[in-house]
Amino acid sequence: MKKKSPDTQKLQEILHSSKLVRGSFLGTDRRGVLEIIDADAAEMARLGVGPEVLAGRMQEITDLAQKSLGNWVKIDNKRQAMTQEARGNLVCPWPHPAKFAKRVTTVKMIDSDKSIQWADLNIHLIAKHGFFEGRGSAFRIEPAELIDMIF
């Protein structure tokens, strides 16, 4: 087993802490952050969608929904979306300066109750770090479910 670098160990501790978000970024997942990222990257490669493309689509939907804050907006013939915002910002747990509004976007299929949600921070975490959060965290997004919902 490969030994974690001090930087990886510190990141792991930050992600496991609940100081930045309720319940931590890792939730109940027992895997290390690099293992989580690698597994999700493999799943995305299998599905043929890169993190930048996925995050770009998420941002596009958030931008459309934000125009009608709090109300459903038709994204296409299959989907509608809504954003809700709270005061304050969330910061990226990686060691760089990045703040994001506490905004949650919900996408719902028009013909069913199937839905998925993400925060603005999730868009950044996926695009820049390939991180979908750990299983059991409040905002864990399964790559296959997200791809299925927004494409």
Helices and strands as residue ranges (DSSP letters): H 6-16, H 33-47, H 51-66, E 73-74, E 79-91, E 99-109, E 115-119, H 120-129, H 143-150
